Amino acid sequence: MPAAADLTTAVWRKSSRSSAISDQDECVEVAFVEPAVAVRDSKRPEGGALVLPAAAWRHFVRALA
């Protein structure tokens, strides 16, 4: 994986359940930036993102099921 992912053109997606979780829009956003997945705080998008290998993201999502 590259040392730094270019997130300038990333398309961020927020959970469809985020508004149901809190009236303050507290949720994370995810962007798929091959070969990685970026995660950030939706309230502070300028605060940076955690970038994970796609395989680690898949493992995380499977563990939630």
N, CA, C and O atoms as CSV, one atom per row, in Angstrom:
chain,resi,resn,atom,element,x,y,z
A,1,MET,N,N,0.844,-1.177,0.000
A,1,MET,CA,C,0.000,0.000,0.000
A,1,MET,C,C,0.886,1.235,0.000
A,1,MET,O,O,1.933,1.248,0.647
A,2,PRO,N,N,0.475,2.272,-0.720
A,2,PRO,CA,C,1.258,3.501,-0.742
A,2,PRO,C,C,1.351,4.114,0.652
A,2,PRO,O,O,0.507,3.865,1.512
A,3,ALA,N,N,2.384,4.915,0.859
A,3,ALA,CA,C,2.586,5.554,2.158
A,3,ALA,C,C,1.425,6.481,2.504
A,3,ALA,O,O,1.049,6.582,3.671
A,4,ALA,N,N,0.854,7.154,1.516
A,4,ALA,CA,C,-0.269,8.053,1.771
A,4,ALA,C,C,-1.297,7.903,0.656
A,4,ALA,O,O,-0.947,7.888,-0.524
A,5,ALA,N,N,-2.555,7.792,1.033
A,5,ALA,CA,C,-3.615,7.671,0.043
A,5,ALA,C,C,-4.067,9.061,-0.390
A,5,ALA,O,O,-4.163,9.972,0.432
A,6,ASP,N,N,-4.341,9.219,-1.672
A,6,ASP,CA,C,-4.862,10.481,-2.183
A,6,ASP,C,C,-6.375,10.478,-1.995
A,6,ASP,O,O,-7.092,9.753,-2.685
A,7,LEU,N,N,-6.854,11.289,-1.061
A,7,LEU,CA,C,-8.279,11.321,-0.746
A,7,LEU,C,C,-8.984,12.534,-1.343
A,7,LEU,O,O,-10.149,12.786,-1.036
A,8,THR,N,N,-8.294,13.282,-2.187
A,8,THR,CA,C,-8.875,14.508,-2.736
A,8,THR,C,C,-10.083,14.238,-3.628
A,8,THR,O,O,-10.977,15.080,-3.716
A,9,THR,N,N,-10.127,13.102,-4.279
A,9,THR,CA,C,-11.267,12.781,-5.143
A,9,THR,C,C,-12.131,11.664,-4.568
A,9,THR,O,O,-12.992,11.124,-5.263
A,10,ALA,N,N,-11.907,11.320,-3.314
A,10,ALA,CA,C,-12.661,10.238,-2.688
A,10,ALA,C,C,-14.145,10.590,-2.609
A,10,ALA,O,O,-14.522,11.736,-2.365
A,11,VAL,N,N,-14.965,9.580,-2.820
A,11,VAL,CA,C,-16.412,9.726,-2.677
A,11,VAL,C,C,-16.776,9.126,-1.328
A,11,VAL,O,O,-16.706,7.912,-1.135
A,12,TRP,N,N,-17.162,9.984,-0.405
A,12,TRP,CA,C,-17.454,9.562,0.967
A,12,TRP,C,C,-18.911,9.137,1.086
A,12,TRP,O,O,-19.813,9.774,0.542
A,13,ARG,N,N,-19.115,8.037,1.817
A,13,ARG,CA,C,-20.468,7.514,2.031
A,13,ARG,C,C,-20.737,7.421,3.523
A,13,ARG,O,O,-19.910,6.940,4.298
A,14,LYS,N,N,-21.900,7.886,3.899
A,14,LYS,CA,C,-22.309,7.821,5.296
A,14,LYS,C,C,-23.383,6.746,5.429
A,14,LYS,O,O,-24.179,6.535,4.513
A,15,SER,N,N,-23.399,6.089,6.546
A,15,SER,CA,C,-24.399,5.061,6.796
A,15,SER,C,C,-25.803,5.626,6.669
A,15,SER,O,O,-26.073,6.744,7.108
A,16,SER,N,N,-26.695,4.849,6.066
A,16,SER,CA,C,-28.093,5.280,5.955
A,16,SER,C,C,-28.758,5.328,7.325
A,16,SER,O,O,-29.820,5.932,7.477
A,17,ARG,N,N,-28.151,4.705,8.312
A,17,ARG,CA,C,-28.702,4.704,9.669
A,17,ARG,C,C,-28.134,5.819,10.538
A,17,ARG,O,O,-28.499,5.919,11.710
A,18,SER,N,N,-27.277,6.636,10.016
A,18,SER,CA,C,-26.608,7.642,10.842
A,18,SER,C,C,-27.584,8.621,11.466
A,18,SER,O,O,-27.395,9.008,12.619
A,19,SER,N,N,-28.617,9.036,10.752
A,19,SER,CA,C,-29.571,9.978,11.335
A,19,SER,C,C,-30.428,9.301,12.393
A,19,SER,O,O,-30.932,9.971,13.294
A,20,ALA,N,N,-30.602,8.002,12.304
A,20,ALA,CA,C,-31.378,7.276,13.311
A,20,ALA,C,C,-30.571,7.062,14.586
A,20,ALA,O,O,-31.140,6.869,15.661
A,21,ILE,N,N,-29.252,7.096,14.466
A,21,ILE,CA,C,-28.392,6.872,15.621
A,21,ILE,C,C,-28.401,8.082,16.540
A,21,ILE,O,O,-28.457,7.940,17.762
A,22,SER,N,N,-28.347,9.239,15.970
A,22,SER,CA,C,-28.237,10.452,16.770
A,22,SER,C,C,-28.801,11.639,16.018
A,22,SER,O,O,-28.683,11.722,14.796
A,23,ASP,N,N,-29.413,12.555,16.746
A,23,ASP,CA,C,-29.916,13.762,16.098
A,23,ASP,C,C,-28.798,14.756,15.810
A,23,ASP,O,O,-29.043,15.813,15.229
A,24,GLN,N,N,-27.573,14.427,16.210
A,24,GLN,CA,C,-26.436,15.315,15.966
A,24,GLN,C,C,-25.574,14.846,14.802
A,24,GLN,O,O,-24.480,15.369,14.591
A,25,ASP,N,N,-26.053,13.872,14.053
A,25,ASP,CA,C,-25.337,13.393,12.875
A,25,ASP,C,C,-23.973,12.814,13.223
A,25,ASP,O,O,-23.002,13.027,12.497
A,26,GLU,N,N,-23.897,12.092,14.319
A,26,GLU,CA,C,-22.635,11.478,14.744
A,26,GLU,C,C,-22.467,10.141,14.049
A,26,GLU,O,O,-23.145,9.166,14.373
A,27,CYS,N,N,-21.574,10.108,13.111
A,27,CYS,CA,C,-21.366,8.890,12.347
A,27,CYS,C,C,-20.003,8.939,11.675
A,27,CYS,O,O,-19.342,9.977,11.650
A,28,VAL,N,N,-19.604,7.819,11.142
A,28,VAL,CA,C,-18.384,7.786,10.351
A,28,VAL,C,C,-18.751,7.723,8.882
A,28,VAL,O,O,-19.847,7.302,8.513
A,29,GLU,N,N,-17.813,8.150,8.054
A,29,GLU,CA,C,-17.967,8.067,6.615
A,29,GLU,C,C,-16.867,7.158,6.081
A,29,GLU,O,O,-15.779,7.074,6.651
A,30,VAL,N,N,-17.167,6.485,4.984
A,30,VAL,CA,C,-16.237,5.539,4.383
A,30,VAL,C,C,-16.048,5.897,2.914
A,30,VAL,O,O,-16.999,6.269,2.227
A,31,ALA,N,N,-14.817,5.781,2.444
A,31,ALA,CA,C,-14.516,5.977,1.023
A,31,ALA,C,C,-13.669,4.805,0.556
A,31,ALA,O,O,-12.709,4.418,1.222
A,32,PHE,N,N,-14.026,4.247,-0.579
A,32,PHE,CA,C,-13.276,3.136,-1.157
A,32,PHE,C,C,-12.279,3.706,-2.147
A,32,PHE,O,O,-12.656,4.170,-3.223
A,33,VAL,N,N,-11.007,3.669,-1.783
A,33,VAL,CA,C,-9.917,4.212,-2.592
A,33,VAL,C,C,-8.917,3.089,-2.847
A,33,VAL,O,O,-7.924,2.941,-2.134
A,34,GLU,N,N,-9.202,2.312,-3.869
A,34,GLU,CA,C,-8.391,1.118,-4.157
A,34,GLU,C,C,-6.902,1.400,-4.060
A,34,GLU,O,O,-6.433,2.405,-4.594
A,35,PRO,N,N,-6.167,0.556,-3.409
A,35,PRO,CA,C,-6.537,-0.729,-2.814
A,35,PRO,C,C,-6.846,-0.629,-1.328
A,35,PRO,O,O,-6.542,-1.544,-0.562
A,36,ALA,N,N,-7.446,0.474,-0.926
A,36,ALA,CA,C,-7.670,0.696,0.501
A,36,ALA,C,C,-9.079,1.231,0.751
A,36,ALA,O,O,-9.847,1.499,-0.173
A,37,VAL,N,N,-9.380,1.373,2.040
A,37,VAL,CA,C,-10.635,1.963,2.483
A,37,VAL,C,C,-10.288,3.027,3.509
A,37,VAL,O,O,-9.509,2.783,4.430
A,38,ALA,N,N,-10.867,4.202,3.348
A,38,ALA,CA,C,-10.613,5.298,4.277
A,38,ALA,C,C,-11.849,5.516,5.140
A,38,ALA,O,O,-12.978,5.404,4.663
A,39,VAL,N,N,-11.626,5.826,6.409
A,39,VAL,CA,C,-12.716,6.057,7.360
A,39,VAL,C,C,-12.434,7.388,8.059
A,39,VAL,O,O,-11.304,7.657,8.466
A,40,ARG,N,N,-13.479,8.221,8.195
A,40,ARG,CA,C,-13.305,9.499,8.888
A,40,ARG,C,C,-14.549,9.832,9.696
A,40,ARG,O,O,-15.612,9.244,9.495
A,41,ASP,N,N,-14.403,10.773,10.601
A,41,ASP,CA,C,-15.496,11.266,11.424
A,41,ASP,C,C,-16.327,12.229,10.587
A,41,ASP,O,O,-15.792,13.199,10.051
A,42,SER,N,N,-17.621,11.976,10.467
A,42,SER,CA,C,-18.464,12.833,9.628
A,42,SER,C,C,-18.608,14.247,10.185
A,42,SER,O,O,-18.887,15.177,9.429
A,43,LYS,N,N,-18.427,14.424,11.481
A,43,LYS,CA,C,-18.527,15.757,12.076
A,43,LYS,C,C,-17.271,16.579,11.850
A,43,LYS,O,O,-17.319,17.809,11.860
A,44,ARG,N,N,-16.132,15.894,11.642
A,44,ARG,CA,C,-14.850,16.578,11.463
A,44,ARG,C,C,-14.113,16.005,10.255
A,44,ARG,O,O,-13.048,15.411,10.421
A,45,PRO,N,N,-14.640,16.164,9.065
A,45,PRO,CA,C,-13.990,15.593,7.888
A,45,PRO,C,C,-12.592,16.143,7.638
A,45,PRO,O,O,-11.763,15.480,7.015
A,46,GLU,N,N,-12.332,17.343,8.119
A,46,GLU,CA,C,-11.007,17.930,7.951
A,46,GLU,C,C,-10.000,17.336,8.922
A,46,GLU,O,O,-8.807,17.625,8.821
A,47,GLY,N,N,-10.450,16.518,9.856
A,47,GLY,CA,C,-9.582,15.958,10.885
A,47,GLY,C,C,-8.748,14.776,10.445
A,47,GLY,O,O,-8.026,14.199,11.258
A,48,GLY,N,N,-8.827,14.401,9.191
A,48,GLY,CA,C,-8.029,13.286,8.697
A,48,GLY,C,C,-8.842,12.007,8.610
A,48,GLY,O,O,-10.009,11.958,8.998
A,49,ALA,N,N,-8.206,10.994,8.099
A,49,ALA,CA,C,-8.873,9.709,7.893
A,49,ALA,C,C,-7.937,8.570,8.267
A,49,ALA,O,O,-6.716,8.681,8.167
A,50,LEU,N,N,-8.531,7.498,8.692
A,50,LEU,CA,C,-7.813,6.257,8.933
A,50,LEU,C,C,-7.898,5.455,7.644
A,50,LEU,O,O,-8.997,5.165,7.170
A,51,VAL,N,N,-6.764,5.092,7.072
A,51,VAL,CA,C,-6.740,4.350,5.811
A,51,VAL,C,C,-6.291,2.922,6.097
A,51,VAL,O,O,-5.218,2.687,6.653
A,52,LEU,N,N,-7.142,1.976,5.702
A,52,LEU,CA,C,-6.902,0.555,5.955
A,52,LEU,C,C,-6.775,-0.213,4.645
A,52,LEU,O,O,-7.382,0.168,3.644
A,53,PRO,N,N,-5.997,-1.284,4.641
A,53,PRO,CA,C,-6.015,-2.154,3.469
A,53,PRO,C,C,-7.427,-2.707,3.275
A,53,PRO,O,O,-8.129,-2.955,4.256
A,54,ALA,N,N,-7.846,-2.901,2.048
A,54,ALA,CA,C,-9.195,-3.393,1.766
A,54,ALA,C,C,-9.469,-4.716,2.477
A,54,ALA,O,O,-10.586,-4.940,2.944
A,55,ALA,N,N,-8.481,-5.590,2.567
A,55,ALA,CA,C,-8.676,-6.874,3.240
A,55,ALA,C,C,-8.991,-6.682,4.726
A,55,ALA,O,O,-9.809,-7.413,5.283
A,56,ALA,N,N,-8.354,-5.713,5.362
A,56,ALA,CA,C,-8.629,-5.437,6.776
A,56,ALA,C,C,-10.052,-4.914,6.945
A,56,ALA,O,O,-10.731,-5.272,7.907
A,57,TRP,N,N,-10.508,-4.072,6.019
A,57,TRP,CA,C,-11.874,-3.560,6.083
A,57,TRP,C,C,-12.876,-4.705,5.934
A,57,TRP,O,O,-13.850,-4.777,6.683
A,58,ARG,N,N,-12.641,-5.600,4.972
A,58,ARG,CA,C,-13.544,-6.741,4.792
A,58,ARG,C,C,-13.600,-7.590,6.050
A,58,ARG,O,O,-14.676,-8.034,6.450
A,59,HIS,N,N,-12.465,-7.820,6.670
A,59,HIS,CA,C,-12.417,-8.602,7.915
A,59,HIS,C,C,-13.241,-7.898,8.998
A,59,HIS,O,O,-14.011,-8.554,9.700
A,60,PHE,N,N,-13.098,-6.588,9.147
A,60,PHE,CA,C,-13.835,-5.814,10.127
A,60,PHE,C,C,-15.339,-5.933,9.884
A,60,PHE,O,O,-16.098,-6.189,10.819
A,61,VAL,N,N,-15.775,-5.749,8.638
A,61,VAL,CA,C,-17.207,-5.806,8.323
A,61,VAL,C,C,-17.763,-7.207,8.589
A,61,VAL,O,O,-18.870,-7.339,9.111
A,62,ARG,N,N,-17.021,-8.239,8.241
A,62,ARG,CA,C,-17.479,-9.613,8.516
A,62,ARG,C,C,-17.605,-9.857,10.011
A,62,ARG,O,O,-18.511,-10.565,10.451
A,63,ALA,N,N,-16.705,-9.277,10.792
A,63,ALA,CA,C,-16.757,-9.471,12.243
A,63,ALA,C,C,-17.989,-8.821,12.858
A,63,ALA,O,O,-18.444,-9.236,13.923
A,64,LEU,N,N,-18.529,-7.807,12.195
A,64,LEU,CA,C,-19.734,-7.142,12.704
A,64,LEU,C,C,-20.991,-7.962,12.476
A,64,LEU,O,O,-21.980,-7.794,13.189
A,65,ALA,N,N,-20.963,-8.838,11.500
A,65,ALA,CA,C,-22.167,-9.622,11.140
A,65,ALA,C,C,-22.506,-10.675,12.159
A,65,ALA,O,O,-23.484,-11.405,11.991
